[in-house]
């Protein structure tokens, strides 16, 4: 009987070691970079004469990307996902909305002192990426280059002015484009990745004008991208 128990426990111990080895084995079917967090500095391109940015214009984006490897080594992949982004622009563009009519002007900083004049844009975004990396199943530290396109749907916006001549606030401006799209590049190693985005269409519709000139501004954003899992 003692011999039987000895054989049983030796066999059980060997089985447990095998399970532990299997559990610790690298996952050859791994996926990478499926959650993202992006912090940016936002710039306005092709600005009308006299329009300037002031203070910091920050941006934040976060979401999920489904990694879909294309080769056996899983170093080339496509990814598509869904996320949220916030873009804030501090500048001197004055906006007055009254009924169905909205007027735009460049604030006269010599006669108007303002502590806040910002436009905040909230998007649901759909990013699609082509990915290259030199990753392995054993390590999460590797070089990466991601080329992507991004489509954003504007679901909420707010303009806010606090000045010496009074305060004003407007939401859901009719002259803002509901859809915003552009291309981006992410490259880096391990945790730290540089990020650059260029918008391919204007923030405003052609109906938004200053002295008859369309406000045909697009965006270029630069910052840092973090990927998780």
C-alpha positions, 0 to 999 in steps of 0.5 A: 500500500505504501508503495502504491501511494508513493507511486501515486504521489510521484506521478502526481508531482510529475504531472503538476510539473508538466502543467506548470511548464505548459502554463509558463510556455510562451504564447505563440498565438499572441496579439499586441497593442490592443488598448491605446492611450494617446496624449497630443499637442494640437495645432491648427493648419491653414489658419485665416489671417490673424488667427493665432493659437494661445496657451496649450491646446491638448488632446486625449484619445483612448480605445481598443484595437483588435490586433490581427497578425498576417504572418507566422511570426506575427510581426506584421499585422492589421488592426481595427478598433473603436475609441474616444478622443477629445481635442481642445483648441485655445485660440482667438477665433470669436464665435457668436451663435444666435438662432440659426445664424453663427458669425465668426471674427478674430478677437481684437486682443488690444481692446478685448482681454480674455482669459479663456477662448477655447473650442472643445471637440468630442469624437467617437473614432475608428482607427485602422492600422498597418503594423510592423514590429520585431516582437517575440512571444517571450517579450513585450519590449520591441520596436514598432511602426504603425501606419494608420487612418482614422475616421472620427464622428463629432458627437459633442462640441463646446465653444467657451469665451471668458473676456473683459466684455462678458462670457459666452458659451455655445454647443453643437455648432452647425458649421462644424464638420460632423466627420473628420478623417486623417492619417497618422504614424506611431513609432517607438520602442516598448512603452514610449512611442511618438505619434503624429496625425494630419487631418485631411479635411477641414474642421469647419464647413464651407459655410463658416466664414470670416469677412467672406473667407472660408475657415478652411482649417485642418489639424496636425497633432503631435504627441505620445502613444501608449499601448497596453496588452 
